[in-house]
Amino acid sequence: MDVATEPATAPPDAPAPPSRRRWLIIAAAVAAVLIVASVVVRSCTSDDGSATTDSGASTTLDPRIQAAIDTAVDQAIGLSVADIFQKIQPSVVEIDVTEATAGTGGGDRGSGLGTGVIVNGDGTILTANHVVAGADTIEVVFADGTRSAATVASADAQQDIATLTPETLPSLIVPATLGGGAKVGDPVVAVGNPLGLDDTTTSGVVSALDRTARADDGIQRSGLIQFDAAVNPGSSGGPLLDAKAEVIGIVTALADPSEDGFFIGIGFAVPIQTAVAAGGGSEPPK
């Protein structure tokens, strides 16, 4: 039987490998910097075409050139999810809590699980307030396995943010780098202990900003970051990170119209500026 064949065609060009794409981005960034530099040079040239001089001029780059370089580097060296996890993992802690349930004589004891992130060289841990609210005992587990009792140093129920002070510190404290300035569409990574599964890492994007949501405690919170990285009970209090592995939010809630308590594609985080301020610290740079 004769089989009809199509005329031979050249195969499509293969996509550039990641390393080549990165260098293309860097090349484009350098071109942008050169354009900015030429504008700056022209602005420093007198009307007769001669270059102006300043005997007290600094050797530092013009702020416009530095800003262009910073932007170019940020775009060129965006970290992979694996890189982000490696950078943040030493700063993430598991939080185990117990509390007395209703009953006489103290009753039975319930337990809960959450996540926190180290934000200071003294071991201060930032987490969601609902993780530790009402707890009789709080134990934190550091990345190296060190376990320590902890106490609540500050709590803001309205913002759902709390800070913890551990009694015992591991040999090495690695505070997370705090960031900010999230934009819709930016890639994000969430790290936590959902459903008791330690060091779970998920990724997604910023879905929206300045969202308002009512949590299980009945408090309506506003100014939240909406994201679609998968989070579940146990993720609360964990860090939401950008492509530079900087913490841009603290995970506090998930949309739950079915009341099953599980992720359906919408999570919420308190912006890190709000979280740090609520925890009594200074605001990180935007």
C-alpha positions in Angstrom: 0.0 0.0 0.0 1.3 3.4 -0.9 1.7 5.8 2.0 1.5 9.5 1.4 4.3 11.4 2.9 4.7 15.1 3.7 7.6 17.0 2.2 10.5 17.0 4.5 10.8 20.1 6.6 13.5 21.5 8.8 13.0 20.8 12.5 12.0 23.9 14.5 14.8 25.6 16.4 15.3 24.1 19.8 14.6 26.4 22.7 17.7 28.0 24.2 19.0 26.2 27.3 18.5 27.9 30.6 22.1 29.0 30.9 21.9 30.6 27.4 18.6 32.3 28.3 20.2 33.7 31.4 23.2 35.1 29.5 20.8 36.7 27.0 19.0 38.4 29.9 22.3 39.6 31.3 23.3 40.9 27.8 20.1 42.8 27.5 20.5 44.1 31.0 24.0 45.4 30.2 22.7 47.1 27.1 20.1 48.8 29.2 22.7 49.9 31.7 24.8 51.3 28.8 21.9 53.3 27.5 21.3 54.8 31.0 24.9 55.5 31.3 25.0 57.4 28.0 22.0 59.5 29.2 23.8 60.3 32.4 27.0 61.3 30.5 25.0 63.6 28.2 23.4 65.2 31.3 26.9 65.9 32.7 28.1 67.6 29.5 28.0 71.4 29.2 26.2 73.3 26.5 29.5 73.7 24.5 30.1 70.0 24.4 32.8 69.8 27.1 32.4 67.5 30.0 31.7 69.2 33.4 33.9 68.3 36.4 33.3 68.3 40.1 36.4 68.4 42.3 34.4 66.8 45.1 32.8 64.1 42.9 32.3 60.7 44.4 33.6 57.5 42.7 30.3 55.8 43.4 28.0 55.1 40.5 25.2 57.5 39.6 22.0 56.3 41.4 20.3 55.8 38.0 23.0 53.5 36.8 23.1 51.6 40.1 19.3 51.2 40.0 19.5 49.8 36.4 22.3 47.4 37.4 20.3 46.2 40.5 17.2 45.6 38.4 19.2 43.7 35.8 20.9 41.5 38.3 17.6 40.7 40.0 16.1 39.6 36.7 19.1 37.6 35.7 19.7 35.6 38.8 16.2 34.7 39.8 16.7 31.6 42.0 15.1 28.2 41.4 12.6 26.7 43.8 15.3 24.3 45.0 17.7 27.2 45.6 15.1 29.1 47.5 14.4 26.1 49.7 18.1 25.6 50.5 18.4 29.2 51.5 15.4 29.4 53.8 15.4 25.9 55.3 17.8 26.7 58.1 15.5 29.6 59.2 12.2 27.6 59.3 11.0 26.0 62.5 8.3 23.6 63.4 5.9 24.7 66.2 4.2 22.1 68.3 1.6 23.2 70.8 -0.6 21.6 73.5 -3.6 23.0 75.2 -6.2 21.8 77.7 -9.6 21.0 76.2 -12.9 21.7 78.0 -13.4 19.5 81.1 -12.9 19.3 84.8 -9.5 19.0 86.4 -7.8 20.3 83.4 -9.4 17.8 81.0 -7.6 16.2 78.1 -4.9 17.9 76.2 -5.2 18.8 72.5 -2.3 19.3 70.2 -1.6 21.5 67.2 1.1 22.1 64.7 2.3 25.1 62.8 5.4 26.8 61.3 7.6 29.7 62.1 10.6 31.6 60.7 13.6 33.0 62.5 13.8 36.7 61.9 16.5 37.9 64.2 20.0 36.9 65.3 18.7 36.4 68.9 16.5 33.5 67.7 13.2 35.5 67.6 10.6 33.5 65.7 7.7 35.1 63.7 4.6 33.0 63.2 0.8 33.2 63.0 -0.9 34.1 66.2 -3.6 31.5 65.8 -0.9 28.8 65.9 0.0 29.6 69.5 -3.1 31.4 70.9 -4.4 29.6 73.9 -1.5 27.1 74.1 -0.5 25.7 77.4 2.9 24.6 76.1 4.9 25.6 73.0 7.8 23.6 71.6 9.8 24.6 68.6 12.0 22.3 66.5 14.9 24.0 64.7 16.3 22.8 61.3 19.1 20.9 63.0 16.7 19.0 65.2 17.2 21.1 68.4 14.0 21.2 70.4 13.2 24.0 72.8 10.3 25.3 74.9 9.2 28.7 73.8 7.1 31.6 75.1 5.0 34.2 73.3 6.9 37.5 73.3 4.2 39.5 71.5 0.8 38.8 69.9 -1.5 40.7 67.6 -4.8 39.0 67.1 -6.0 41.5 64.6 -3.1 40.9 62.3 -2.8 37.2 63.3 0.9 37.6 64.1 2.9 36.5 67.1 6.6 36.3 68.0 8.2 33.6 70.1 11.2 33.5 72.3 12.8 30.0 72.5 14.6 29.0 75.8 17.3 27.0 74.0 19.0 28.0 70.8 20.8 25.8 68.3 24.5 26.2 67.7 23.9 28.2 64.5 21.1 30.8 64.1 20.3 31.7 60.5 17.8 34.6 60.4 15.8 34.8 57.1 16.3 37.8 54.8 13.2 40.0 54.8 12.0 41.6 51.6 8.8 43.1 50.4 7.3 44.9 47.4 5.3 41.9 46.0 3.6 42.4 42.6 0.8 40.4 41.1 2.2 37.6 39.0 5.5 37.4 40.9 6.7 33.8 41.6 6.5 32.8 45.2 7.5 29.8 47.3 5.9 28.7 50.6 7.7 26.4 53.1 6.0 24.8 56.1 4.7 21.7 57.8 1.3 21.0 56.2 -0.6 18.1 57.8 2.6 17.3 59.8 4.7 16.8 56.6 7.9 18.6 57.6 9.8 21.0 55.3 7.2 20.9 52.5 7.9 23.3 49.7 5.4 24.5 47.2 5.5 27.2 44.6 3.0 29.5 42.7 2.5 33.1 42.0 1.1 36.2 43.7 -2.6 36.1 42.6 -3.7 39.4 44.1 -2.8 42.1 46.6 -4.7 43.9 49.3 -7.2 41.1 49.8 -9.7 41.0 52.7 -10.6 37.6 54.2 -12.5 36.4 57.3 -10.6 33.7 59.2 -11.9 30.9 61.4 -11.6 33.1 64.5 -14.2 35.4 63.0 -11.8 38.3 62.5 -11.8 40.0 59.1 -8.3 40.9 58.0 -7.4 43.2 55.1 -4.2 44.0 53.1 -3.4 40.4 52.6 -1.3 38.8 49.8 -3.4 36.2 47.9 -1.3 33.4 46.4 -1.8 30.0 44.8 1.1 27.9 46.2 -0.4 25.0 48.0 -0.8 25.4 51.8 -2.8 23.4 54.3 -3.2 23.2 58.1 0.3 23.2 59.6 1.6 25.7 57.0 0.3 28.6 59.1 3.1 30.9 60.3 5.5 29.8 57.6 7.3 32.1 55.2 6.1 33.2 51.8 9.2 33.9 49.7 10.0 35.7 46.5 12.4 34.7 43.7 15.4 36.1 45.7 14.5 33.9 48.7 13.4 36.9 50.7 10.4 36.6 53.0 7.5 38.8 51.7 4.8 37.4 53.9 3.7 35.1 56.7 1.1 32.5 55.7 -2.0 32.9 57.9 -5.1 31.5 56.1 -6.6 29.7 53.2 -9.9 30.1 51.5 -12.2 27.3 52.6 -15.7 27.6 51.3 -16.3 23.9 51.7 -15.2 24.1 55.4 -13.1 21.0 54.9 -10.0 22.8 56.0 -7.9 22.0 53.0 -6.3 24.0 50.2 -8.4 24.7 47.1 -6.1 27.1 45.3 -6.2 30.3 47.4 -4.0 31.1 50.3 -3.4 34.3 52.2 -0.3 35.9 53.8 0.2 38.9 55.9 2.7 41.2 54.1 6.1 41.1 55.9 6.1 44.8 56.6 2.8 44.4 58.5 3.9 41.2 60.2 7.1 42.7 61.5 5.4 45.8 62.7 2.7 43.7 64.5 5.5 41.7 66.1 7.0 44.8 67.6 10.0 45.0 65.2 11.2 47.6 62.8 9.8 47.6 59.2 12.1 46.0 56.6 12.9 47.9 53.4 10.2 47.9 50.8 
